[in-house]
Structure formats: C-alpha cells, structure tokens
C-alpha cells in the first residue's frame, strides 16, 4: 500500500526564500519562535534547518494538526519539536518565546480572531519580543497591488468574515498591547513582512 502524498501548499515554495532572507536577519539574536497557524508545516521544515541556533515551535488548530505532523515526520530537524494544538480563540500554552511568527493567516481568520491574537500575544511574548507577520495587507484602505483586490473579493465570497486587513487597524491592535511596528518590508507577489516590537 503506497503512502499518502504529503499535503502541499504551493505558495510556500514561492515565498519561502524571500521570507527566509528577512528571518535570518530578524532572528539572528533570538532563541525560540512560536509559529501560529503553521498550515502544512512546509515553512517550518524549510526555515528551521536554516536557523539552527533557535527552536522553531509549530502550532495549528486540531483539525489541521495532522498535516504539520506529516511534514515534520518526513523532514525532521533537531530544532523542530512536535507541533502542539493552538486555536487563537481558545486556551494558549504556558510558554515564553522571544518571537511569534505567522504567515498567511490574518486574512483567513475572522476579524474577531485577529483581535484575540493580538490581545493574547503578551501571554507568550517575552519583553523585547517581536511579532512577525507575512501576508497581503492594505495601507490607507488601498491594496498595494491590483491582484490583491481580486484575491480579497474571492476571500470574502468564500467567507464574509475573511479579508485582507488594514495595516492601520493592525497597528492599533498592536499598540493596545504595548507593541510598536518597526518594519514594513515589501516582498514579491504584493505581500509584506511586518514586524512589531514589544
């Protein structure tokens, strides 16, 4: 009986190099990363071996956890412990990390879940910790690329609670929790890598 093919998110193969270039700089002095919404786990198995000085902790909602587990089983790394279950609207683990990372999640989560994510960051993010977010965003209510408008329409057609988030709204959520945005990096395919510092 043949093994099931690993789950594949094609966008990870297209964006991982550009993201890694920034992570190597941003995580140079860091030791522990919590990735929220690890998806298939493909980002983790690419980043962790290339950032051997830190521990990369994956997490996912219960119904998607098996996909992360499958990738980590096939591509083990010494600094890549087993994933744990995490729904941002439910209980959070009692851990402390110096970086929280998430990719392509804020436009998938309902706005209320995005708010909850920011509210709970201080529970796990150490002093001087950083929150790094990759994905598409709007600035001043405007899309940074024409493709993002169509993407946003498709998101909302599938689920009215989804949608590309406004950078100014995210800044407000961050500031309410004592975080200040320090970077806005423009990446290929009309995506950005945002950094907030505690």
GROMACS elastic network, one bead per residue, 0.5 to 0.9 nm:
[ bonds ]
;  ai    aj funct       b0    kb
    2     5     6  0.88638   500
    3     6     6  0.88376   500
    4     7     6  0.88087   500
    5     8     6  0.85869   500
    6    40     6  0.85927   500
    6    67     6  0.76343   500
    6    70     6  0.67454   500
    6    71     6  0.67663   500
    6    74     6  0.88192   500
    7    40     6  0.62344   500
    7    42     6  0.89304   500
    7    67     6  0.63386   500
    7    68     6  0.87869   500
    7    70     6  0.81274   500
    7    71     6  0.79917   500
    8    11     6  0.88789   500
    8    12     6  0.85307   500
    8    40     6  0.67385   500
    8    42     6  0.78064   500
    9    12     6  0.59037   500
    9    13     6  0.77451   500
    9    39     6  0.82018   500
    9    40     6  0.68021   500
    9    42     6  0.76723   500
   10    13     6  0.56280   500
   10    14     6  0.69254   500
   11    14     6  0.50877   500
   11    15     6  0.62218   500
   11    16     6  0.82951   500
   12    15     6  0.53465   500
   12    16     6  0.55218   500
   12    17     6  0.89498   500
   12    42     6  0.66813   500
   12    43     6  0.62993   500
   13    16     6  0.57432   500
   13    17     6  0.78597   500
   13    42     6  0.82215   500
   13    43     6  0.83429   500
   14    17     6  0.73805   500
   14    18     6  0.84044   500
   15    18     6  0.55977   500
   15    19     6  0.62752   500
   15    20     6  0.86586   500
   15   187     6  0.84044   500
   15   188     6  0.75526   500
   15   189     6  0.85437   500
   16    19     6  0.51202   500
   16    20     6  0.59344   500
   16    21     6  0.86216   500
   16    43     6  0.66007   500
   16    46     6  0.75805   500
   16    47     6  0.79906   500
   17    20     6  0.51187   500
   17    21     6  0.63284   500
   18    21     6  0.53507   500
   18    22     6  0.70341   500
   18   187     6  0.68151   500
   18   188     6  0.76589   500
   19    22     6  0.54935   500
   19    23     6  0.62622   500
   19    24     6  0.87918   500
   19   134     6  0.79168   500
   19   187     6  0.79211   500
   19   193     6  0.75557   500
   20    24     6  0.59720   500
   20    25     6  0.86176   500
   20    46     6  0.87409   500
   20    47     6  0.66558   500
   20    50     6  0.84405   500
   21    24     6  0.55884   500
   21    25     6  0.69847   500
   22    25     6  0.53155   500
   22    26     6  0.61126   500
   22    27     6  0.84204   500
   22   185     6  0.86480   500
   22   193     6  0.82874   500
   23    27     6  0.55031   500
   23    28     6  0.78665   500
   23    47     6  0.85224   500
   23    51     6  0.85828   500
   23   132     6  0.89113   500
   24    27     6  0.55355   500
   24    28     6  0.58461   500
   24    50     6  0.82997   500
   24    51     6  0.70129   500
   25    28     6  0.54589   500
   25    29     6  0.86189   500
   26    29     6  0.76618   500
   26    30     6  0.80339   500
   26   130     6  0.89984   500
   26   132     6  0.89778   500
   27    31     6  0.77978   500
   27    33     6  0.87213   500
   27    51     6  0.81141   500
   27    54     6  0.82781   500
   27    99     6  0.80063   500
   28    31     6  0.85336   500
   28    51     6  0.83188   500
   28    53     6  0.82295   500
   28    54     6  0.88778   500
   29    53     6  0.87991   500
   29    54     6  0.89531   500
   30    33     6  0.78722   500
   30    53     6  0.80953   500
   30    54     6  0.66482   500
   30    97     6  0.89636   500
   30    98     6  0.64031   500
   30    99     6  0.73177   500
   30   129     6  0.88719   500
   31    53     6  0.67041   500
   31    55     6  0.62400   500
   31    56     6  0.86853   500
   31    97     6  0.78061   500
   31    98     6  0.68774   500
   31    99     6  0.83001   500
   32    54     6  0.54404   500
   32    56     6  0.62124   500
   32    57     6  0.75121   500
   32    96     6  0.82716   500
   32    97     6  0.52017   500
   32    98     6  0.58279   500
   32    99     6  0.64988   500
   32   100     6  0.86785   500
   33    54     6  0.73284   500
   33    55     6  0.61873   500
   33    57     6  0.59170   500
   33    58     6  0.84287   500
   33    97     6  0.58647   500
   33    98     6  0.64402   500
   33   100     6  0.56264   500
   33   101     6  0.68778   500
   34    55     6  0.85477   500
   34    56     6  0.63185   500
   34    58     6  0.61903   500
   34    59     6  0.75152   500
   34    96     6  0.89062   500
   34    97     6  0.65598   500
   34    98     6  0.83844   500
   34    99     6  0.64008   500
   34   101     6  0.61519   500
   34   102     6  0.84437   500
   34   124     6  0.87647   500
   35    38     6  0.60182   500
   35    44     6  0.81139   500
   35    56     6  0.72043   500
   35    57     6  0.59840   500
   35    59     6  0.61075   500
   35    60     6  0.86571   500
   35    99     6  0.85245   500
   35   100     6  0.58789   500
   35   102     6  0.55365   500
   35   103     6  0.83830   500
   36    39     6  0.87271   500
   36    57     6  0.87608   500
   36    58     6  0.67400   500
   36    59     6  0.54733   500
   36    60     6  0.65953   500
   36    86     6  0.75563   500
   36    87     6  0.86418   500
   36    88     6  0.82089   500
   36   100     6  0.72235   500
   36   101     6  0.62971   500
   36   102     6  0.51308   500
   36   103     6  0.79953   500
   36   105     6  0.83597   500
   37    40     6  0.89408   500
   37    41     6  0.89138   500
   37    58     6  0.77590   500
   37    59     6  0.59371   500
   37    61     6  0.72950   500
   37    86     6  0.80149   500
   37    87     6  0.83524   500
   37    88     6  0.89637   500
   37   101     6  0.89124   500
   37   102     6  0.63270   500
   37   103     6  0.73937   500
   37   104     6  0.83995   500
   37   105     6  0.65868   500
   38    41     6  0.52170   500
   38    42     6  0.79209   500
   38    43     6  0.73982   500
   38    44     6  0.72817   500
   38    58     6  0.58015   500
   38    59     6  0.56795   500
   38    60     6  0.57077   500
   38    65     6  0.86824   500
   38    68     6  0.69280   500
   38    83     6  0.87891   500
   38   102     6  0.73703   500
   38   103     6  0.77529   500
   39    42     6  0.76542   500
   39    43     6  0.84620   500
   39    59     6  0.84070   500
   39    60     6  0.66966   500
   39    61     6  0.89018   500
   39    64     6  0.70222   500
   39    65     6  0.80653   500
   39    67     6  0.72616   500
   39    68     6  0.66137   500
   39   103     6  0.88798   500
   39   105     6  0.89738   500
   40    43     6  0.79491   500
   40    44     6  0.88862   500
   40    64     6  0.77529   500
   40    65     6  0.82369   500
   40    66     6  0.84690   500
   40    69     6  0.83993   500
   40    70     6  0.82702   500
   40    71     6  0.70559   500
   41    44     6  0.52838   500
   41    45     6  0.64289   500
   41    46     6  0.87890   500
   41    58     6  0.74526   500
   41    59     6  0.88687   500
   41    67     6  0.68946   500
   41    69     6  0.76007   500
   41    70     6  0.82434   500
   41    71     6  0.59007   500
   41    72     6  0.69949   500
   42    45     6  0.53562   500
   42    46     6  0.63166   500
   42    47     6  0.86439   500
   42    68     6  0.77122   500
   42    71     6  0.67205   500
   42    72     6  0.84851   500
   43    46     6  0.52255   500
   43    47     6  0.59987   500
   43    48     6  0.84049   500
   43   103     6  0.87851   500
   44    47     6  0.51684   500
   44    48     6  0.57208   500
   44    49     6  0.86437   500
   44    56     6  0.70981   500
   44    57     6  0.83470   500
   44    58     6  0.70505   500
   44    68     6  0.88038   500
   44    71     6  0.89496   500
   44    72     6  0.82620   500
   44    80     6  0.77528   500
   45    48     6  0.57336   500
   45    49     6  0.69406   500
   45    71     6  0.72588   500
   45    72     6  0.66126   500
   45    75     6  0.62363   500
   45    76     6  0.74005   500
   45    77     6  0.74571   500
   45    80     6  0.77569   500
   46    49     6  0.64711   500
   46    50     6  0.70339   500
   46    75     6  0.88973   500
   47    50     6  0.53172   500
   47    51     6  0.61905   500
   47    52     6  0.88609   500
   47    56     6  0.83084   500
   48    51     6  0.50862   500
   48    52     6  0.62009   500
   48    53     6  0.88901   500
   48    54     6  0.77246   500
   48    55     6  0.74260   500
   48    56     6  0.59884   500
   48    77     6  0.69773   500
   48    78     6  0.85948   500
   48    79     6  0.64540   500
   48    80     6  0.64179   500
   49    52     6  0.54186   500
   49    76     6  0.89593   500
   49    77     6  0.61795   500
   49    78     6  0.80317   500
   49    79     6  0.74492   500
   49    80     6  0.83517   500
   50    53     6  0.88098   500
   51    54     6  0.61876   500
   51    55     6  0.83877   500
   51    56     6  0.86263   500
   51    79     6  0.86008   500
   52    55     6  0.75659   500
   52    77     6  0.87501   500
   52    78     6  0.80760   500
   52    79     6  0.65051   500
   53    79     6  0.79979   500
   54    79     6  0.65453   500
   55    78     6  0.83992   500
   55    80     6  0.61297   500
   55    81     6  0.76525   500
   56    79     6  0.61147   500
   56    80     6  0.52586   500
   56    81     6  0.72113   500
   57    79     6  0.83562   500
   57    80     6  0.62635   500
   57    81     6  0.61450   500
   57    82     6  0.74653   500
   57    83     6  0.64223   500
   57    84     6  0.81334   500
   58    68     6  0.78284   500
   58    80     6  0.77610   500
   58    81     6  0.76845   500
   58    82     6  0.72615   500
   58    84     6  0.67243   500
   58    85     6  0.88833   500
   59    65     6  0.74710   500
   59    68     6  0.80783   500
   59    82     6  0.87198   500
   59    83     6  0.50379   500
   59    85     6  0.55981   500
   59    86     6  0.56956   500
   59    87     6  0.85922   500
   60    63     6  0.81102   500
   60    64     6  0.61804   500
   60    65     6  0.53611   500
   60    68     6  0.76956   500
   60    83     6  0.73767   500
   60    84     6  0.67222   500
   60    85     6  0.52743   500
   60    86     6  0.52567   500
   60    87     6  0.68227   500
   61    64     6  0.55636   500
   61    65     6  0.60325   500
   61    84     6  0.85365   500
   61    85     6  0.54724   500
   61    86     6  0.52439   500
   61    87     6  0.51237   500
   61    88     6  0.85362   500
   62    65     6  0.52144   500
   62    66     6  0.80123   500
   62    84     6  0.86472   500
   62    85     6  0.56168   500
   62    86     6  0.73275   500
   62    87     6  0.78129   500
   63    66     6  0.73821   500
   63    67     6  0.89774   500
   64    67     6  0.57801   500
   64    68     6  0.73107   500
   65    68     6  0.54408   500
   65    69     6  0.63234   500
   65    70     6  0.87712   500
   65    83     6  0.74405   500
   65    84     6  0.76663   500
   65    85     6  0.68229   500
   66    70     6  0.60861   500
   66    71     6  0.88046   500
   67    70     6  0.51595   500
   67    71     6  0.65639   500
   67    72     6  0.87742   500
   68    71     6  0.53658   500
   68    72     6  0.62032   500
   68    73     6  0.85607   500
   68    82     6  0.88047   500
   68    83     6  0.70395   500
   69    72     6  0.51634   500
   69    73     6  0.60122   500
   69    74     6  0.86811   500
   69    82     6  0.71399   500
   69    83     6  0.68015   500
   70    73     6  0.52167   500
   70    74     6  0.64332   500
   70    75     6  0.86886   500
   71    74     6  0.52163   500
   71    75     6  0.59672   500
   71    76     6  0.81097   500
   72    75     6  0.50486   500
   72    76     6  0.52474   500
   72    77     6  0.78839   500
   72    80     6  0.77050   500
   72    81     6  0.85222   500
   72    82     6  0.74700   500
   72    83     6  0.84990   500
   73    76     6  0.57374   500
   73    82     6  0.89328   500
   76    79     6  0.86699   500
   76    80     6  0.69655   500
   76    81     6  0.87039   500
   77    80     6  0.52212   500
   77    81     6  0.79888   500
   78    81     6  0.74603   500
   80    83     6  0.83893   500
   84    93     6  0.87988   500
   85    92     6  0.89587   500
   85    93     6  0.88806   500
   86    89     6  0.85479   500
   86    90     6  0.72926   500
   86    91     6  0.74139   500
   86    92     6  0.65204   500
   86    93     6  0.77913   500
   87    90     6  0.52756   500
   87    91     6  0.73173   500
   87    92     6  0.76872   500
   88    91     6  0.74666   500
   88    92     6  0.71499   500
   88   113     6  0.66022   500
   88   114     6  0.82245   500
   88   116     6  0.66234   500
   88   117     6  0.56138   500
   88   120     6  0.80517   500
   89    92     6  0.84742   500
   89   112     6  0.86690   500
   89   113     6  0.60508   500
   89   114     6  0.89981   500
   89   116     6  0.61933   500
   89   117     6  0.73853   500
   92    95     6  0.85130   500
   92   120     6  0.80714   500
   92   123     6  0.81578   500
   92   124     6  0.83197   500
   93    96     6  0.89581   500
   93   123     6  0.88823   500
   93   124     6  0.79377   500
   94   123     6  0.78474   500
   94   124     6  0.71265   500
   95   123     6  0.80549   500
   95   124     6  0.56193   500
   95   125     6  0.85097   500
   96   123     6  0.76691   500
   96   125     6  0.58302   500
   96   126     6  0.59931   500
   97   100     6  0.70958   500
   97   124     6  0.59774   500
   97   125     6  0.53044   500
   97   126     6  0.58550   500
   97   129     6  0.74068   500
   98   124     6  0.82967   500
   98   125     6  0.57118   500
   98   126     6  0.52988   500
   98   127     6  0.76144   500
   98   128     6  0.73208   500
   98   130     6  0.64263   500
   98   131     6  0.86821   500
   99   125     6  0.66398   500
   99   126     6  0.80505   500
   99   129     6  0.54945   500
   99   131     6  0.58040   500
   99   132     6  0.73575   500
  100   121     6  0.80999   500
  100   124     6  0.83894   500
  100   125     6  0.70761   500
  100   129     6  0.80159   500
  100   130     6  0.64479   500
  100   132     6  0.62058   500
  100   133     6  0.84067   500
  101   130     6  0.84642   500
  101   131     6  0.59883   500
  101   133     6  0.58946   500
  101   134     6  0.81547   500
  102   105     6  0.66127   500
  102   106     6  0.83557   500
  102   131     6  0.82549   500
  102   132     6  0.65279   500
  102   133     6  0.51000   500
  102   134     6  0.64204   500
  102   135     6  0.87820   500
  103   106     6  0.79520   500
  103   132     6  0.84286   500
  103   133     6  0.57807   500
  103   135     6  0.59963   500
  103   193     6  0.88334   500
  104   107     6  0.68050   500
  104   108     6  0.73375   500
  104   133     6  0.79743   500
  104   134     6  0.60238   500
  104   136     6  0.76177   500
  105   108     6  0.51249   500
  105   109     6  0.61606   500
  105   114     6  0.89087   500
  105   133     6  0.85936   500
  105   134     6  0.82724   500
  105   135     6  0.74964   500
  106   109     6  0.53124   500
  106   110     6  0.79031   500
  106   111     6  0.80499   500
  106   113     6  0.85410   500
  106   114     6  0.62265   500
  106   133     6  0.84437   500
  106   134     6  0.88507   500
  106   135     6  0.76719   500
  106   136     6  0.88197   500
  106   162     6  0.83789   500
  106   163     6  0.81226   500
  106   164     6  0.74956   500
  106   165     6  0.71153   500
  107   110     6  0.76150   500
  107   111     6  0.83548   500
  107   114     6  0.87614   500
  107   135     6  0.79321   500
  107   136     6  0.77228   500
  107   137     6  0.83264   500
  107   152     6  0.84282   500
  107   155     6  0.79767   500
  107   161     6  0.89894   500
  107   162     6  0.55958   500
  107   165     6  0.62556   500
  108   111     6  0.89631   500
  108   155     6  0.77375   500
  108   159     6  0.88130   500
  108   161     6  0.82304   500
  108   162     6  0.52289   500
  108   163     6  0.67531   500
  108   164     6  0.82758   500
  109   112     6  0.79108   500
  109   113     6  0.58380   500
  109   114     6  0.62770   500
  109   161     6  0.75104   500
  109   162     6  0.60612   500
  109   163     6  0.82535   500
  110   113     6  0.52754   500
  110   114     6  0.65198   500
  110   115     6  0.88768   500
  110   159     6  0.89118   500
  110   160     6  0.85665   500
  110   162     6  0.53708   500
  110   163     6  0.80335   500
  111   114     6  0.50261   500
  111   115     6  0.63198   500
  111   116     6  0.86894   500
  111   161     6  0.66872   500
  111   162     6  0.72646   500
  111   163     6  0.83919   500
  111   165     6  0.83743   500
  112   115     6  0.51010   500
  112   116     6  0.62701   500
  112   117     6  0.86842   500
  112   161     6  0.88599   500
  113   117     6  0.60971   500
  113   118     6  0.87598   500
  114   117     6  0.50502   500
  114   118     6  0.65169   500
  114   119     6  0.86984   500
  114   170     6  0.86085   500
  114   173     6  0.88502   500
  115   118     6  0.53803   500
  115   119     6  0.62158   500
  115   120     6  0.87603   500
  115   170     6  0.85273   500
  115   173     6  0.66876   500
  116   120     6  0.61405   500
  116   121     6  0.86191   500
  117   120     6  0.53791   500
  117   121     6  0.62685   500
  118   121     6  0.52709   500
  118   122     6  0.80390   500
  118   170     6  0.85375   500
  118   173     6  0.62104   500
  118   174     6  0.62035   500
  118   176     6  0.86150   500
  118   177     6  0.70427   500
  119   122     6  0.71292   500
  119   123     6  0.85519   500
  119   173     6  0.76313   500
  119   174     6  0.81667   500
  119   176     6  0.80752   500
  119   177     6  0.63801   500
  120   123     6  0.55003   500
  120   124     6  0.75196   500
  120   125     6  0.89416   500
  120   177     6  0.85448   500
  121   124     6  0.57406   500
  121   125     6  0.57833   500
  121   131     6  0.83193   500
  121   177     6  0.77778   500
  122   125     6  0.50849   500
  122   126     6  0.72891   500
  122   127     6  0.86114   500
  122   177     6  0.69567   500
  122   178     6  0.83864   500
  122   198     6  0.84413   500
  123   126     6  0.81997   500
  125   128     6  0.82014   500
  125   129     6  0.55723   500
  125   130     6  0.73827   500
  125   131     6  0.82064   500
  125   198     6  0.79261   500
  126   129     6  0.50842   500
  126   130     6  0.84408   500
  126   198     6  0.79534   500
  127   130     6  0.87840   500
  127   198     6  0.61908   500
  128   197     6  0.64003   500
  129   196     6  0.85922   500
  129   197     6  0.60074   500
  129   198     6  0.53119   500
  130   179     6  0.82300   500
  130   195     6  0.66832   500
  130   196     6  0.55661   500
  130   198     6  0.59511   500
  131   179     6  0.84780   500
  131   181     6  0.89832   500
  131   194     6  0.80396   500
  131   195     6  0.56630   500
  131   196     6  0.50953   500
  131   197     6  0.64401   500
  131   198     6  0.80097   500
  132   193     6  0.69156   500
  132   194     6  0.56658   500
  132   196     6  0.65801   500
  132   197     6  0.88407   500
  133   192     6  0.80218   500
  133   193     6  0.56326   500
  133   194     6  0.51356   500
  133   195     6  0.65281   500
  133   196     6  0.86014   500
  134   191     6  0.70637   500
  134   192     6  0.57097   500
  134   194     6  0.63928   500
  135   164     6  0.87070   500
  135   190     6  0.84405   500
  135   191     6  0.50827   500
  135   192     6  0.55635   500
  135   193     6  0.67427   500
  135   194     6  0.85699   500
  136   143     6  0.84600   500
  136   144     6  0.82929   500
  136   148     6  0.72040   500
  136   164     6  0.63349   500
  136   165     6  0.78120   500
  136   189     6  0.87831   500
  136   190     6  0.64553   500
  136   192     6  0.60019   500
  136   193     6  0.87418   500
  137   142     6  0.87041   500
  137   143     6  0.69137   500
  137   144     6  0.74652   500
  137   148     6  0.84419   500
  137   164     6  0.54950   500
  137   165     6  0.53450   500
  137   166     6  0.58648   500
  137   167     6  0.61354   500
  137   190     6  0.85680   500
  137   191     6  0.71454   500
  137   192     6  0.70949   500
  138   141     6  0.54905   500
  138   142     6  0.51662   500
  138   144     6  0.63921   500
  138   148     6  0.88512   500
  138   164     6  0.66918   500
  138   165     6  0.60542   500
  138   167     6  0.58322   500
  138   168     6  0.84679   500
  139   142     6  0.52946   500
  139   143     6  0.66138   500
  139   144     6  0.71855   500
  139   165     6  0.88237   500
  139   166     6  0.58965   500
  139   167     6  0.54877   500
  139   168     6  0.69495   500
  140   143     6  0.85005   500
  140   166     6  0.71114   500
  140   167     6  0.75607   500
  140   168     6  0.71029   500
  141   165     6  0.88454   500
  141   166     6  0.62327   500
  141   167     6  0.84410   500
  141   168     6  0.87112   500
  142   145     6  0.87216   500
  142   149     6  0.88991   500
  142   166     6  0.83780   500
  143   146     6  0.68471   500
  143   147     6  0.85092   500
  143   148     6  0.61570   500
  143   149     6  0.63676   500
  143   164     6  0.86993   500
  143   190     6  0.86723   500
  144   147     6  0.87439   500
  144   148     6  0.73057   500
  144   149     6  0.89303   500
  144   190     6  0.62726   500
  144   191     6  0.82569   500
  145   148     6  0.56171   500
  145   149     6  0.74752   500
  145   189     6  0.81922   500
  145   190     6  0.55337   500
  145   191     6  0.87801   500
  146   149     6  0.56919   500
  146   150     6  0.73627   500
  146   190     6  0.85450   500
  147   150     6  0.55586   500
  147   151     6  0.63243   500
  147   152     6  0.87358   500
  147   189     6  0.83596   500
  147   190     6  0.76657   500
  148   152     6  0.59552   500
  148   153     6  0.85312   500
  148   164     6  0.81165   500
  148   189     6  0.89310   500
  148   190     6  0.70915   500
  148   191     6  0.88869   500
  149   152     6  0.51396   500
  149   153     6  0.63331   500
  149   154     6  0.88040   500
  149   164     6  0.87600   500
  150   153     6  0.50481   500
  150   154     6  0.63184   500
  150   155     6  0.86847   500
  151   154     6  0.51488   500
  151   155     6  0.62389   500
  151   156     6  0.87639   500
  151   163     6  0.86890   500
  151   164     6  0.84607   500
  152   155     6  0.50583   500
  152   156     6  0.62804   500
  152   157     6  0.85818   500
  152   162     6  0.82686   500
  152   163     6  0.55195   500
  152   164     6  0.58408   500
  153   156     6  0.52721   500
  153   157     6  0.61031   500
  153   158     6  0.86770   500
  153   163     6  0.78461   500
  154   157     6  0.50629   500
  154   158     6  0.62611   500
  154   159     6  0.86156   500
  154   163     6  0.87916   500
  155   158     6  0.53125   500
  155   159     6  0.62026   500
  155   160     6  0.75040   500
  155   161     6  0.86724   500
  155   162     6  0.58699   500
  155   163     6  0.58095   500
  155   164     6  0.82676   500
  156   161     6  0.67514   500
  156   162     6  0.55082   500
  156   163     6  0.58649   500
  157   160     6  0.62409   500
  157   162     6  0.87966   500
  158   161     6  0.89899   500
  158   162     6  0.80823   500
  159   162     6  0.56047   500
  159   163     6  0.84596   500
  160   163     6  0.76162   500
  162   165     6  0.88821   500
  165   168     6  0.87280   500
  165   169     6  0.74497   500
  165   170     6  0.74549   500
  166   169     6  0.53604   500
  166   170     6  0.65299   500
  166   171     6  0.88025   500
  167   170     6  0.51231   500
  167   171     6  0.61972   500
  167   172     6  0.87513   500
  168   171     6  0.50079   500
  168   172     6  0.63466   500
  168   173     6  0.88129   500
  169   172     6  0.50989   500
  169   173     6  0.63897   500
  169   174     6  0.86709   500
  170   173     6  0.50633   500
  170   174     6  0.61228   500
  170   175     6  0.85700   500
  171   174     6  0.50177   500
  171   175     6  0.60175   500
  171   176     6  0.85767   500
  171   179     6  0.82937   500
  171   180     6  0.73417   500
  171   181     6  0.68071   500
  171   196     6  0.84694   500
  172   175     6  0.51603   500
  172   176     6  0.62519   500
  172   177     6  0.89012   500
  173   176     6  0.53358   500
  173   177     6  0.68538   500
  173   179     6  0.85858   500
  174   177     6  0.53249   500
  174   178     6  0.64867   500
  174   180     6  0.65488   500
  174   181     6  0.78248   500
  174   196     6  0.73880   500
  174   198     6  0.89126   500
  175   180     6  0.58527   500
  175   181     6  0.83785   500
  176   179     6  0.73558   500
  177   198     6  0.82913   500
  178   197     6  0.83956   500
  178   198     6  0.59413   500
  179   196     6  0.57655   500
  179   197     6  0.52255   500
  180   195     6  0.83831   500
  180   196     6  0.51312   500
  180   197     6  0.52858   500
  180   198     6  0.65155   500
  181   184     6  0.79092   500
  181   194     6  0.74198   500
  181   195     6  0.56818   500
  181   197     6  0.61503   500
  181   198     6  0.89077   500
  182   194     6  0.79205   500
  182   195     6  0.57145   500
  182   196     6  0.56177   500
  182   197     6  0.65297   500
  183   193     6  0.77627   500
  183   194     6  0.56022   500
  183   195     6  0.50144   500
  183   196     6  0.71512   500
  184   192     6  0.66013   500
  184   193     6  0.59297   500
  184   195     6  0.66749   500
  185   191     6  0.85980   500
  185   192     6  0.54011   500
  185   194     6  0.62897   500
  185   195     6  0.85402   500
  186   190     6  0.72890   500
  186   191     6  0.62314   500
  186   193     6  0.65279   500
  186   194     6  0.87994   500
  187   190     6  0.64524   500
  187   191     6  0.52037   500
  187   192     6  0.52872   500
  187   193     6  0.70016   500
  188   191     6  0.60408   500
  188   192     6  0.80931   500
  189   192     6  0.89875   500
